[in-house]
Amino acid sequence: MKTYDAIVIGAGQAGTPLAKKLAQAGKKTVLIEKRYIGGTCVNDGCTPTKTMAASARAAYMASHSAHLGVDIKSFKVDMKQVKKRKENIVLQFRNGSQKGLEQTQNLDILFGEATFTGEKTIAVKLNDGGTEELKADLVFINTGCKPVIPDIEGLKDADYLDSTSILELDRVPDHLLVIGGNYVGLEFGQMFRRFGSKVTIIEKGPRIVAREDEDVSKELTAILEAENIKILTNAQAIKFTTMAEGNVRATISVGEKTEKVKCSNVLVAVGRGPQTAALNLAKTGVETDERGFIKVNDYLETNVKGIYALGDVKGGPAFTHVSYNDYTIVYRNLVEGTDYNIRDRPIPYCMFTDPQLGRVGLSETEARKQGLNIKVAKLPMEHVARAIETGDTRGFMKAVVDAKTKKILGVTVLGPEGGEIMSVLQMAMEGNITYDRIRYCVFAHPLYAESLNNLFMTIED
């Protein structure tokens, strides 16, 4: 059995930099990865999907540029080239990370699946055969999540797609049925509509992006429907029948009615669950919740001293930047002796539909539920000079502020460069800059950010 100072399980956006920095700090470290360096973000998430979304936007612009005086008569989508470009960028990111790890002293990399055999002892079933047994006083779990597949009659026989396998398509589906009206389903739904697929999205709740304010959901629904995406709410797939020619017939309950939808492909995008089953956490005494997510305290330590969980596997908001921030907190506390924690940290995020949905802090709904004394600023993008000039006025900017202190409590921007605009106001929130100062701040003209002046002029003092 090999002894290390630290064992890191999973080479995601927390595990990769953590293993590297621990080794550079003089700790003998081993990084275990069952698949690819980079985790979901680089291999199956952010990098490939945003790369493909750029191709989809180019297709959209080709067919929506006549109003700009550029009339493109015809174009074609080459999915094989879209896929090749995506794969090249993924390999660039993955190989760059792996090379950096391989060049780090004090760091071993094992490709295989890790299973606990005791509190801090681990067996690794190596991908190329054999088993390694390891132990360390410090163990960090960064195994992430994988798509959840619901138990629906006939689904397994329908050759369904998930958020990973859909990235391997080298053709445009004739009709893509998307189960799930949240971030993943909406991004892929719009993407493949722009590539040329007919798209139907079914959402079991009364509206899409249910975590957002109702006006956000309503506006985004209108934006997607304007691209001829069919959205069915209060809808659930109850049965799938694979037909002789390979198509699939979905039986869907929509409110009190039942509909049948014939499609070529089904994308399941109903959520993600933790990859903890293979870890055999019962051997460690590490506690999980009823869904299998690892429980941690505010310092990301489990109930077993010296064992930490970082990133999606611990539950909560499943974002790459959260995972990376987890790494910085754990590393600084353990190596630099700081006292950082995850309490009250801001969780910004951006959904990469087009236009983007950027969000940080409290929504209007959340603020009102808490009984806060708030004012709401809202500005349609059709009143934003930059949006008018660029020819895309879909969406709006919105901010929730404290009526007394004038501090910004939350921001939602559904519009072109929504994530970037949101980030400007996040910096204001971090620095306690009040909305009345932003109202008269001098921004460069003509930027989207300049209209933050106008956004806060909608508030009456």
C-alpha positions in Angstrom: 0.0 0.0 0.0 1.4 3.4 -1.1 1.2 6.2 1.4 0.6 9.8 0.4 0.0 13.1 2.1 -3.1 13.8 0.0 -5.4 11.8 -2.2 -7.6 13.7 -4.7 -10.4 11.7 -6.3 -11.7 13.3 -9.5 -9.8 15.7 -11.9 -12.6 18.3 -12.3 -12.4 22.0 -11.8 -11.6 21.6 -8.1 -9.5 18.4 -8.1 -7.1 19.4 -10.9 -5.8 22.7 -9.5 -6.0 21.4 -5.9 -3.8 18.4 -6.7 -1.3 20.6 -8.5 -1.1 23.2 -5.7 -0.9 20.7 -2.9 2.0 19.0 -4.7 3.7 22.3 -5.3 3.3 23.1 -1.6 5.4 20.0 -0.8 2.7 17.4 -0.1 3.1 14.1 -1.8 -0.2 13.9 -3.7 -2.0 11.4 -6.0 -4.8 12.4 -8.4 -7.2 9.7 -9.4 -9.4 10.1 -12.5 -11.6 7.4 -14.0 -12.0 9.1 -17.3 -10.6 12.4 -18.6 -8.7 15.2 -17.0 -10.9 18.3 -16.8 -14.1 16.8 -15.5 -17.5 17.6 -16.9 -16.8 21.2 -17.6 -14.0 20.6 -20.1 -15.2 17.3 -21.6 -19.0 17.2 -21.5 -20.2 20.6 -20.2 -19.1 24.2 -20.6 -16.4 23.9 -23.2 -18.1 21.7 -25.8 -21.6 23.1 -25.4 -20.5 26.7 -25.6 -18.3 25.9 -28.6 -21.3 24.3 -30.4 -23.5 27.2 -29.3 -21.2 29.5 -31.2 -21.8 27.5 -34.3 -25.5 27.6 -33.7 -25.4 31.3 -33.3 -23.6 31.7 -36.6 -26.4 29.7 -38.3 -29.0 31.9 -36.6 -27.3 35.1 -37.7 -27.0 33.8 -41.3 -30.8 33.4 -41.3 -31.5 36.6 -39.3 -29.4 39.3 -40.9 -31.6 40.7 -43.6 -32.8 43.4 -41.2 -29.2 44.5 -41.0 -29.0 44.9 -44.7 -27.2 41.5 -45.2 -29.4 39.1 -47.1 -27.9 35.6 -47.0 -29.7 33.5 -49.6 -28.6 30.1 -48.4 -26.3 28.3 -46.0 -25.8 24.8 -44.7 -24.9 23.4 -41.4 -22.0 20.9 -41.5 -22.5 18.9 -38.2 -19.4 16.9 -38.9 -17.3 20.1 -38.9 -19.2 21.5 -35.9 -18.3 18.3 -34.0 -14.7 18.3 -35.2 -14.2 21.9 -34.0 -15.8 21.1 -30.7 -13.5 18.0 -30.2 -10.4 20.0 -31.2 -11.1 22.7 -28.5 -11.9 20.1 -25.9 -8.6 18.3 -26.6 -6.8 21.5 -26.4 -8.1 22.3 -23.0 -7.9 18.7 -21.7 -4.4 18.1 -23.0 -3.2 21.4 -21.7 -4.4 20.6 -18.2 -3.0 17.1 -18.3 0.4 18.3 -19.4 0.5 20.8 -16.5 -0.2 18.0 -14.1 2.3 15.6 -15.5 5.0 18.3 -15.2 4.3 18.8 -11.5 6.7 17.3 -9.0 5.3 15.4 -6.0 2.2 14.5 -8.1 1.2 11.0 -9.3 -1.8 10.5 -11.7 -3.7 7.3 -11.7 -6.5 6.6 -14.3 -9.0 4.3 -12.8 -12.0 4.1 -10.4 -11.5 4.7 -6.7 -13.3 2.8 -4.0 -12.8 3.3 -0.2 -11.6 0.2 1.6 -11.4 1.9 5.0 -11.7 5.3 6.5 -8.8 6.8 4.6 -7.6 3.8 2.5 -8.5 3.5 -1.2 -8.3 0.8 -3.9 -8.0 2.0 -7.4 -9.1 -0.3 -10.2 -6.8 0.9 -13.0 -8.2 1.4 -16.5 -5.2 -0.5 -18.0 -5.5 -3.4 -15.6 -4.5 -4.1 -12.0 -5.3 -2.4 -8.7 -3.4 0.1 -6.6 -4.0 0.5 -2.9 -3.4 3.9 -1.3 -3.8 5.7 2.0 -3.4 9.3 3.1 -4.4 11.6 6.0 -6.1 14.0 3.6 -8.7 12.9 1.1 -10.5 15.2 -1.3 -13.6 14.0 -3.3 -14.4 15.8 -6.5 -16.3 13.1 -8.4 -19.0 15.4 -9.7 -22.4 14.4 -11.1 -23.9 12.5 -14.0 -27.3 12.9 -15.8 -30.3 11.4 -14.0 -32.5 9.2 -16.2 -36.1 8.9 -15.2 -37.9 5.6 -15.1 -40.3 6.0 -18.0 -41.9 3.1 -19.9 -40.0 2.5 -23.2 -37.3 5.1 -22.6 -34.4 2.7 -22.4 -35.4 1.2 -25.8 -35.7 4.6 -27.4 -31.9 5.1 -27.7 -32.3 8.4 -25.8 -29.6 11.1 -25.6 -28.3 12.8 -22.5 -26.2 15.9 -22.1 -23.0 13.9 -22.8 -24.1 11.6 -25.7 -25.8 14.4 -27.6 -22.4 16.0 -28.1 -21.4 13.1 -30.3 -24.1 13.6 -32.9 -22.6 14.3 -36.4 -26.0 14.8 -38.0 -28.9 17.1 -37.3 -31.9 15.3 -35.8 -35.2 15.7 -37.7 -37.2 16.3 -34.6 -35.6 16.5 -31.1 -37.9 16.0 -28.1 -36.4 17.6 -25.0 -37.5 16.4 -21.6 -36.9 19.2 -19.1 -37.3 22.9 -19.4 -34.3 24.2 -17.5 -30.8 25.3 -18.3 -29.4 22.2 -20.1 -32.6 21.4 -22.0 -33.1 25.0 -23.2 -29.5 25.5 -24.3 -29.5 22.3 -26.3 -33.1 22.8 -27.6 -32.3 26.2 -29.0 -28.9 25.0 -30.3 -30.4 22.2 -32.4 -33.3 24.3 -33.6 -30.8 26.6 -35.1 -28.9 23.7 -36.6 -32.2 22.8 -38.4 -34.0 20.4 -36.1 -37.7 20.6 -35.2 -37.7 21.0 -31.4 -40.3 20.2 -28.8 -39.6 20.9 -25.1 -41.7 19.4 -22.4 -41.6 20.7 -18.8 -43.5 19.1 -16.0 -44.0 22.4 -14.1 -46.2 25.4 -15.1 -43.3 27.2 -16.7 -39.7 26.9 -17.9 -36.7 28.0 -15.7 -38.9 27.8 -12.6 -36.2 29.1 -10.3 -36.3 32.4 -12.1 -38.9 35.2 -11.7 -42.1 34.7 -13.6 -41.4 37.7 -16.0 -38.0 36.1 -16.9 -39.7 32.8 -17.7 -42.4 34.5 -19.7 -39.9 36.5 -21.7 -37.6 33.6 -22.4 -40.6 31.5 -23.5 -41.5 34.2 -26.0 -37.9 34.3 -27.3 -37.7 30.6 -27.8 -41.2 30.3 -29.4 -40.2 33.1 -31.8 -37.6 30.6 -33.1 -40.4 28.0 -33.7 -39.5 25.9 -30.6 -42.6 24.3 -29.2 -42.9 24.4 -25.4 -45.3 22.2 -23.5 -45.7 23.0 -19.8 -47.5 21.0 -17.2 -46.4 18.1 -19.4 -44.9 14.8 -18.7 -43.7 11.9 -20.9 -45.5 8.7 -19.7 -44.5 6.3 -22.4 -42.1 5.9 -25.4 -42.7 3.5 -28.3 -39.8 2.8 -30.7 -41.2 2.5 -34.2 -40.1 0.2 -37.0 -38.3 2.9 -39.0 -36.3 4.0 -35.9 -38.4 7.0 -34.9 -39.9 7.3 -31.4 -43.5 8.0 -30.5 -43.8 9.8 -27.1 -47.1 9.7 -25.2 -47.3 12.9 -23.2 -49.8 14.0 -20.6 -50.4 17.8 -21.0 -52.6 19.0 -18.2 -55.8 16.9 -18.4 -55.1 15.7 -22.0 -52.8 13.2 -23.6 -50.8 13.9 -26.8 -48.7 11.7 -29.0 -45.5 13.2 -30.4 -43.4 11.5 -33.1 -39.7 12.4 -32.9 -36.4 11.2 -34.2 -34.5 11.7 -31.0 -35.2 12.2 -27.3 -32.9 14.3 -25.1 -33.3 13.7 -21.3 -32.4 16.8 -19.4 -34.2 16.5 -16.0 -31.2 17.0 -13.7 -28.0 15.4 -12.4 -27.2 13.1 -9.6 -23.9 12.6 -7.6 -21.3 10.1 -8.6 -20.9 8.5 -5.2 -22.1 4.9 -5.5 -18.8 3.5 -6.6 -16.9 5.2 -3.8 -18.3 2.9 -1.1 -18.6 5.7 1.4 -20.0 3.3 4.0 -16.4 2.2 4.6 -15.4 5.7 5.6 -18.4 6.8 7.7 -18.8 9.8 5.4 -22.5 11.0 5.5 -24.6 11.6 2.4 -28.1 12.9 2.0 -31.1 10.9 0.7 -29.9 11.6 -2.9 -26.4 10.5 -2.3 -24.8 14.0 -2.2 -22.0 14.3 0.3 -22.7 16.4 3.4 -20.1 19.1 4.2 -19.7 21.9 6.7 -19.0 25.5 5.8 -15.3 24.6 5.3 -16.2 21.8 2.9 -15.1 19.1 5.3 -17.3 16.0 5.8 -18.2 14.6 9.1 -14.9 12.6 9.0 -12.0 14.8 9.8 -9.5 15.1 7.0 -12.0 14.1 4.2 -13.4 16.9 2.1 -15.9 17.1 -0.8 -15.7 19.8 -3.5 -17.8 20.7 -6.5 -21.1 19.2 -7.6 -20.8 16.0 -5.6 -21.6 17.9 -2.4 -24.9 19.2 -3.8 -26.0 22.8 -4.0 -25.5 25.0 -7.1 -23.7 22.9 -9.8 -21.5 25.4 -11.5 -17.8 25.2 -12.6 -17.0 28.4 -10.9 -18.4 27.1 -7.6 -16.2 24.0 -7.8 -13.1 26.2 -8.5 -13.9 28.4 -5.6 -14.3 25.4 -3.4 -10.7 24.5 -4.3 -9.4 28.0 -3.4 -11.1 27.9 0.0 -9.8 24.5 0.9 -6.3 25.1 -0.3 -5.9 28.5 1.4 -7.3 27.2 4.6 -5.1 24.1 4.8 -1.8 25.4 3.3 -1.9 29.2 4.0 -3.7 29.0 7.3 -6.6 31.3 6.3 -10.2 31.0 7.6 -12.4 31.2 4.5 -15.8 29.5 4.3 -18.7 29.1 1.9 -21.2 31.0 4.0 -23.0 33.8 2.1 -20.6 33.6 -0.9 -22.2 35.1 -4.1 -23.3 32.5 -6.7 -23.4 34.2 -10.1 -24.4 32.1 -13.1 -25.1 32.4 -16.7 -27.4 30.3 -19.0 -26.0 30.4 -22.5 -29.2 30.5 -24.4 -29.2 33.3 -26.9 -29.7 35.9 -25.5 -27.9 35.0 -22.3 -29.5 34.9 -18.9 -27.1 36.2 -16.2 -28.1 36.2 -12.6 -26.6 36.9 -9.2 -28.0 37.5 -5.7 -31.7 37.6 -4.8 -34.5 37.4 -7.4 -37.5 39.6 -6.9 -39.6 36.6 -5.9 -37.0 35.5 -3.3 -36.7 39.1 -1.9 -40.5 39.4 -1.5 -40.7 36.0 0.2 -38.2 37.2 2.7 -40.3 40.3 3.4 -37.6 42.7 2.4 -38.2 46.4 1.8 -37.2 46.5 -1.9 -37.5 48.5 -5.0 -37.2 46.9 -8.5 -35.5 48.5 -11.5 -36.3 47.1 -14.9 -35.3 48.2 -18.4 -36.3 46.5 -21.6 -33.4 45.9 -24.0 -35.4 47.8 -26.6 -34.5 50.9 -24.6 -30.8 50.0 -24.6 -28.9 52.0 -27.3 -26.3 49.3 -27.9 -29.0 46.6 -28.3 -30.8 48.8 -30.9 -27.6 49.5 -32.8 -26.7 45.8 -32.9 -30.2 44.8 -33.9 -31.0 42.5 -31.0 -33.5 44.0 -28.5 -34.7 40.8 -26.9 -35.0 40.6 -23.1 -34.5 43.1 -20.3 -32.2 44.2 -17.4 -33.6 43.9 -13.9 -32.2 44.7 -10.4 -33.6 44.3 -6.9 -32.3 46.9 -4.4 -32.8 47.6 -0.7 -35.1 50.6 -0.5 -33.4 52.0 2.6 -29.7 51.3 2.2 -29.8 51.5 -1.6 -27.6 48.4 -1.9 -28.1 46.1 -4.8 -29.5 42.7 -3.6 -29.8 40.9 -6.9 -29.5 41.2 -10.6 -31.0 39.4 -13.6 -30.1 40.2 -17.2 -31.8 38.4 -20.0 -30.3 39.9 -23.1 -27.2 40.1 -25.4 -24.1 39.7 -23.2 -26.4 39.2 -20.2 -23.6 37.5 -18.2 -21.1 40.3 -18.8 -23.6 43.0 -17.8 -24.6 41.0 -14.7 -20.9 40.8 -13.7 -20.6 44.6 -13.7 -23.3 44.8 -11.1 -21.9 41.8 -9.2 -18.7 43.9 -8.8 -20.8 46.7 -7.5 -22.5 44.3 -5.0 -19.0 43.1 -3.9 -17.9 46.6 -3.3 -21.1 47.8 -1.7 -21.6 50.4 -4.4 -25.2 51.7 -4.1 -27.5 52.0 -7.1 -27.7 55.8 -6.9 -24.0 56.0 -7.6 -24.3 53.7 -10.6 -27.2 55.9 -11.9 -24.8 58.7 -12.5 -21.6 56.7 -13.1 -19.7 57.6 -16.3 -19.6 54.5 -18.6 -18.0 54.4 -22.0 -20.5 55.0 -24.8 -22.1 53.1 -26.4 -21.8 50.0 -24.2 -24.5 47.7 -22.8 -23.1 48.7 -19.4 -23.8 52.3 -20.1 -27.6 51.6 -19.9 -27.1 50.7 -16.2 -27.6 54.5 -15.8 -31.0 54.2 -17.4 -31.8 51.0 -15.5 -31.5 52.8 -12.1 -33.2 55.9 -13.4 -36.4 53.8 -13.4 -36.4 53.8 -9.6 -38.2 56.7 -8.0 -36.4 57.9 -4.8 
